[in-house]
Amino acid sequence: MTGQNRKNQLKALFGTIEQAGEAVPRSSAPASGPSVPAVPTPAKDPSADAQRQRSAAGAVKAMGLSLGGLSREVEEARRLKEALTSAERVLDLDAGLIDTSFVTDRLGRGDDADASFAELVRSIETSGQQVPVLVRPHPDRPGRYQTAYGHRRIRAAERLGRPVRAIVRALSDTELVLAQGKENTERRDLSFIERAFFAQALMERGFERAVVQEALSLHKAEMTRFLQVADAVPRRVADAIGPAPKIGRPRWMAMAELLKGDAAQVKADDEITSARFRAAGSDERFNLLLARLSARTKQAVAAPLEARDGAGRAIARIEAVKGRARVEFLDALGEDFSAYLQAELPALVEAFAAGRKPR
């Protein structure tokens, strides 16, 4: 019984196959009339059809591969031609033929006062120039070049009497400042104040703010702070201090605040011409000027005075700011006292003026 059920299940599953195989009845002859022998239909060879299809597909595929190979070869040839056309070689150039960039990005009183420049000279003298500089053909002086980046390496090679290893590339003004700013940013060669004045110089030359921000890798808010410091710190003061590599944005912004006003400018000029200032290093020069301005500012604001009554109690606080006095009474004395003080003030001022007159 179980075997019969299994057989019926198999028939149910594969019945469609059996029906397809029994499409022609076994006894298909008509009931009457002479029997006509059936003409056998030649059976198709499935393997032959499959082989023909494979052959056609193989031919198409081979043709596609051939065309694809040709396309790749053409593309590779085109790339090779472009690479050979735009190939950049490192050349040895006479340092005397290389001019600086049209916008400066360095502060300082000269290479002799720059300890890091002296180290660079010694390094090139001992190991040679490891990193080439980037220059472009000078746009206005045929036969000469203009520096995009590598000014210090060029000066070091010139001091040593050696040729400069350089890449020569045709650059527009925008491309030059982008290369100049990005190289200095990536190598972290420029200090905060140098980057601030570099940004200001580019803006003054008419470059769009977006280009300057990209050259220095700055956000909009950072760019604003850079320009604020460059506007507030006089260039002569920044040049006297130098790059101050260890001094960051917060302290330069504090310096910018202290330098506001003509009196502060006079004090700054006095300090930057002093012997102690000239003998100091760049970071120390910044600290000397900051201390000078901070100390004088604190002295200019006198400590508040207190007025006391007969019992010694403080009744009022008097502050003198820039020659003007401000009186603040510590206790509320009422409107009557205010009216009394208003009436007596003219006499007090006259008495004070009379006492100050020369005899």
C-alpha positions as CSV (number, residue, x, y, z in Angstrom):
1,M,0.0,0.0,0.0
2,T,2.8,2.3,0.9
3,G,4.6,1.5,-2.4
4,Q,1.4,2.3,-4.4
5,N,1.0,5.7,-2.7
6,R,4.6,6.5,-3.4
7,K,4.1,5.6,-7.1
8,N,1.0,7.8,-7.3
9,Q,2.9,10.7,-5.8
10,L,5.7,10.4,-8.3
11,K,3.2,10.3,-11.1
12,A,1.6,13.4,-9.8
13,L,4.9,15.2,-9.7
14,F,6.1,14.1,-13.1
15,G,2.8,13.7,-14.9
16,T,3.5,16.7,-17.2
17,I,6.6,14.9,-18.5
18,E,4.7,11.8,-19.3
19,Q,2.0,13.7,-21.0
20,A,4.5,15.5,-23.2
21,G,6.0,12.2,-24.1
22,E,2.6,10.7,-25.1
23,A,1.4,13.5,-27.3
24,V,0.8,11.1,-30.2
25,P,-1.6,8.2,-29.3
26,R,-0.3,4.7,-29.9
27,S,-3.3,3.8,-32.1
28,S,-3.9,6.8,-34.3
29,A,-5.1,5.0,-37.4
30,P,-8.6,5.7,-38.6
31,A,-11.3,3.2,-37.8
32,S,-12.0,2.4,-41.5
33,G,-10.1,2.6,-44.7
34,P,-6.8,1.3,-45.7
35,S,-3.9,1.9,-43.4
36,V,-1.4,4.4,-44.6
37,P,2.1,4.0,-43.4
38,A,3.3,6.9,-41.4
39,V,6.2,9.0,-43.0
40,P,8.9,9.2,-40.4
41,T,9.9,12.7,-39.5
42,P,13.7,13.1,-39.3
43,A,14.6,13.7,-35.7
44,K,16.6,16.9,-34.9
45,D,20.0,16.5,-33.4
46,P,20.0,18.8,-30.3
47,S,23.7,18.5,-30.0
48,A,24.3,19.9,-33.5
49,D,22.1,22.9,-32.8
50,A,23.9,23.6,-29.5
51,Q,27.3,23.3,-31.3
52,R,26.2,25.8,-34.0
53,Q,25.0,28.2,-31.3
54,R,28.3,27.9,-29.5
55,S,30.3,28.5,-32.6
56,A,28.4,31.6,-33.4
57,A,28.7,32.9,-29.9
58,G,32.4,32.1,-29.9
59,A,32.9,34.1,-33.1
60,V,31.1,37.1,-31.7
61,K,32.9,36.9,-28.4
62,A,36.3,36.7,-30.2
63,M,35.4,39.7,-32.4
64,G,34.4,41.6,-29.2
65,L,37.6,40.7,-27.5
66,S,39.6,41.8,-30.5
67,L,37.9,45.1,-30.6
68,G,38.3,45.5,-26.9
69,G,41.9,44.8,-27.1
70,L,42.4,47.3,-29.9
71,S,40.5,49.9,-27.8
72,R,42.7,49.3,-24.8
73,E,45.8,49.6,-26.9
74,V,44.6,52.9,-28.4
75,E,43.8,54.2,-25.0
76,E,47.2,53.1,-23.6
77,A,49.0,54.7,-26.5
78,R,47.0,57.9,-26.0
79,R,48.0,58.0,-22.3
80,L,51.6,57.2,-23.0
81,K,51.7,60.1,-25.5
82,E,50.1,62.5,-22.9
83,A,52.6,61.3,-20.3
84,L,55.5,61.9,-22.6
85,T,54.2,65.3,-23.6
86,S,53.6,66.5,-20.1
87,A,56.4,64.7,-18.4
88,E,58.2,66.8,-15.8
89,R,61.9,66.4,-15.3
90,V,64.0,67.7,-12.4
91,L,66.4,70.2,-13.9
92,D,69.5,71.9,-12.5
93,L,68.9,75.6,-12.7
94,D,71.2,78.6,-11.9
95,A,69.8,80.1,-8.7
96,G,70.6,83.5,-10.1
97,L,68.0,83.0,-12.8
98,I,65.1,82.3,-10.4
99,D,63.1,85.2,-9.0
100,T,60.8,85.1,-6.0
101,S,57.0,84.7,-6.2
102,F,55.0,87.8,-7.0
103,V,53.5,87.5,-3.4
104,T,55.7,86.9,-0.4
105,D,54.9,84.4,2.3
106,R,57.8,84.9,4.7
107,L,58.6,87.3,7.5
108,G,61.9,87.9,9.0
109,R,64.9,90.2,9.3
110,G,67.1,88.2,7.0
111,D,68.4,84.7,6.7
112,D,71.3,85.3,9.1
113,A,68.8,85.7,12.0
114,D,66.9,82.5,11.1
115,A,68.3,79.5,12.9
116,S,66.2,77.1,10.8
117,F,67.6,78.5,7.6
118,A,71.2,77.9,8.8
119,E,70.2,74.3,9.5
120,L,68.8,74.0,6.0
121,V,72.1,75.3,4.5
122,R,74.1,72.7,6.5
123,S,71.7,70.0,5.5
124,I,72.0,70.8,1.7
125,E,75.7,71.1,2.1
126,T,76.0,67.7,3.7
127,S,73.3,65.7,1.9
128,G,72.4,67.7,-1.1
129,Q,69.0,69.1,-2.0
130,Q,66.6,66.2,-1.5
131,V,63.3,67.9,-2.5
132,P,63.1,69.9,-5.8
133,V,61.5,73.3,-5.9
134,L,58.7,74.3,-8.2
135,V,59.1,77.2,-10.7
136,R,57.4,78.5,-13.8
137,P,58.9,80.3,-16.8
138,H,58.8,84.0,-15.8
139,P,55.8,85.6,-17.4
140,D,57.5,89.0,-18.0
141,R,61.3,88.1,-18.2
142,P,62.2,85.6,-20.9
143,G,65.0,83.2,-19.9
144,R,64.2,83.5,-16.2
145,Y,62.0,81.6,-13.8
146,Q,59.6,82.5,-11.0
147,T,59.3,80.5,-7.8
148,A,56.0,78.8,-6.8
149,Y,57.6,77.2,-3.7
150,G,61.0,76.4,-2.3
151,H,62.3,80.0,-1.8
152,R,64.5,79.0,1.2
153,R,66.0,76.0,-0.7
154,I,66.8,78.3,-3.6
155,R,68.5,80.8,-1.3
156,A,70.4,78.0,0.4
157,A,71.6,76.6,-2.9
158,E,72.6,80.2,-4.0
159,R,74.6,80.7,-0.8
160,L,76.4,77.4,-1.3
161,G,77.1,78.2,-5.0
162,R,75.2,75.2,-6.2
163,P,72.5,74.7,-8.9
164,V,68.9,74.4,-7.8
165,R,67.1,71.1,-8.5
166,A,63.7,72.4,-9.9
167,I,60.6,71.2,-11.6
168,V,59.6,73.7,-14.3
169,R,55.8,73.9,-14.9
170,A,53.7,76.3,-16.9
171,L,51.4,77.9,-14.2
172,S,48.8,80.6,-14.2
173,D,48.9,83.1,-11.3
174,T,46.1,81.3,-9.6
175,E,47.8,77.9,-10.0
176,L,51.0,79.4,-8.7
177,V,49.5,80.7,-5.4
178,L,47.5,77.5,-4.9
179,A,50.7,75.5,-5.2
180,Q,52.6,77.9,-3.0
181,G,50.0,77.9,-0.3
182,K,49.4,74.1,-0.3
183,E,53.0,73.2,-0.2
184,N,53.6,75.5,2.8
185,T,50.5,74.2,4.5
186,E,51.3,70.5,4.0
187,R,54.9,71.0,5.1
188,R,53.8,73.3,8.0
189,D,56.6,75.7,7.1
190,L,54.6,78.9,7.6
191,S,53.7,80.3,11.1
192,F,50.4,81.8,11.9
193,I,51.4,85.4,11.3
194,E,53.1,84.5,8.0
195,R,50.0,82.8,6.8
196,A,47.9,85.8,7.9
197,F,50.0,88.3,5.9
198,F,50.1,85.8,2.9
199,A,46.3,85.7,2.9
200,Q,46.2,89.5,3.1
201,A,48.6,89.9,0.2
202,L,46.6,87.6,-2.0
203,M,43.4,89.5,-1.2
204,E,45.1,92.8,-2.0
205,R,46.2,91.4,-5.4
206,G,42.6,90.7,-6.3
207,F,42.4,87.0,-5.8
208,E,38.9,85.8,-4.8
209,R,38.4,84.9,-1.2
210,A,37.6,81.3,-2.1
211,V,40.9,80.9,-3.9
212,V,42.8,82.2,-0.9
213,Q,41.0,79.9,1.5
214,E,41.8,77.0,-0.8
215,A,45.4,78.0,-1.0
216,L,45.8,78.1,2.8
217,S,43.3,75.3,3.5
218,L,41.2,77.6,5.7
219,H,37.5,77.7,6.7
220,K,35.5,80.9,6.3
221,A,35.8,81.8,10.1
222,E,39.5,81.0,10.2
223,M,40.1,83.2,7.1
224,T,38.3,86.1,8.9
225,R,40.5,85.8,12.0
226,F,43.7,85.7,9.8
227,L,42.7,88.9,8.0
228,Q,41.7,90.6,11.3
229,V,45.2,90.0,12.8
230,A,46.9,91.1,9.5
231,D,44.9,94.3,9.5
232,A,45.6,95.1,13.2
233,V,49.4,94.3,13.4
234,P,51.5,96.8,11.4
235,R,53.8,95.1,8.9
236,R,56.8,96.8,10.3
237,V,56.1,95.3,13.7
238,A,55.5,91.8,12.2
239,D,58.7,92.0,10.2
240,A,60.6,93.1,13.3
241,I,59.3,90.1,15.3
242,G,59.7,87.6,12.5
243,P,57.8,84.3,12.0
244,A,57.5,83.4,15.7
245,P,56.9,79.8,14.9
246,K,55.8,78.9,18.4
247,I,53.2,81.7,18.7
248,G,49.7,80.7,17.7
249,R,46.5,82.5,16.9
250,P,45.2,83.3,20.4
251,R,48.4,85.2,21.4
252,W,48.6,87.0,18.0
253,M,45.0,88.1,18.5
254,A,45.9,89.4,22.0
255,M,48.8,91.3,20.4
256,A,46.4,92.8,17.8
257,E,44.1,94.1,20.5
258,L,47.0,95.7,22.4
259,L,48.3,97.4,19.3
260,K,45.1,99.4,18.8
261,G,45.7,103.1,19.2
262,D,48.5,105.6,18.4
263,A,50.0,105.4,21.9
264,A,50.4,101.6,21.6
265,Q,52.1,102.0,18.2
266,V,54.6,104.4,19.7
267,K,55.4,102.0,22.5
268,A,55.8,99.2,19.9
269,D,58.2,101.2,17.8
270,D,60.2,102.0,20.9
271,E,60.4,98.3,21.9
272,I,61.3,96.9,18.4
273,T,64.3,99.3,18.1
274,S,65.7,98.4,21.5
275,A,69.0,96.5,21.9
276,R,67.5,93.7,23.9
277,F,64.7,93.2,21.3
278,R,67.2,93.0,18.4
279,A,69.4,90.5,20.2
280,A,66.5,88.1,21.0
281,G,65.1,85.2,18.9
282,S,61.8,85.5,17.0
283,D,59.5,83.9,19.7
284,E,61.3,85.9,22.4
285,R,60.9,89.1,20.5
286,F,57.1,88.5,20.4
287,N,57.0,87.9,24.2
288,L,59.1,91.0,24.9
289,L,56.7,93.2,22.9
290,L,53.6,91.6,24.4
291,A,54.9,92.0,27.9
292,R,55.8,95.7,27.2
293,L,52.4,96.5,25.9
294,S,50.5,94.5,28.6
295,A,52.5,96.1,31.4
296,R,52.0,99.7,30.2
297,T,48.3,99.0,29.6
298,K,47.9,97.9,33.2
299,Q,49.7,100.9,34.6
300,A,47.6,103.2,32.6
301,V,44.5,102.1,34.5
302,A,44.9,103.3,38.0
303,A,43.5,101.3,40.9
304,P,40.1,102.6,42.2
305,L,40.1,105.1,45.1
306,E,37.8,104.9,48.0
307,A,36.1,107.7,49.9
308,R,35.5,107.0,53.6
309,D,33.4,108.7,56.3
310,G,34.6,109.8,59.7
311,A,34.2,106.3,61.0
312,G,36.4,104.8,58.3
313,R,33.6,103.2,56.4
314,A,33.9,103.2,52.6
315,I,31.1,105.3,51.2
316,A,32.1,105.7,47.5
317,R,34.5,104.3,44.9
318,I,36.3,106.7,42.5
319,E,37.8,105.4,39.3
320,A,40.0,107.5,37.0
321,V,40.0,106.3,33.3
322,K,41.8,108.4,30.7
323,G,41.6,111.6,32.8
324,R,37.9,111.2,33.6
325,A,36.6,110.4,37.1
326,R,33.7,108.2,37.9
327,V,32.2,108.1,41.3
328,E,30.1,105.2,42.5
329,F,28.4,105.5,45.9
330,L,28.3,102.2,47.8
331,D,25.1,102.9,49.7
332,A,21.8,104.4,48.4
333,L,21.7,107.9,49.7
334,G,18.4,109.0,48.2
335,E,17.3,111.7,45.8
336,D,17.9,114.5,48.4
337,F,21.6,113.7,48.4
338,S,21.7,113.6,44.6
339,A,20.2,117.1,44.5
340,Y,22.6,118.3,47.2
341,L,25.6,116.9,45.3
342,Q,24.4,118.5,42.1
343,A,24.2,121.9,43.8
344,E,27.6,121.6,45.5
345,L,29.6,120.2,42.5
346,P,30.2,123.6,40.8
347,A,31.7,125.0,44.0
348,L,33.9,121.9,44.4
349,V,35.2,122.2,40.9
350,E,36.0,126.0,41.3
351,A,37.8,125.3,44.6
352,F,39.8,122.6,43.0
353,A,40.7,124.8,40.0
354,A,41.7,127.7,42.3
355,G,43.9,125.4,44.4
356,R,45.7,124.1,41.2
357,K,46.4,127.6,39.8
358,P,50.1,128.7,40.0
359,R,50.8,131.3,42.6
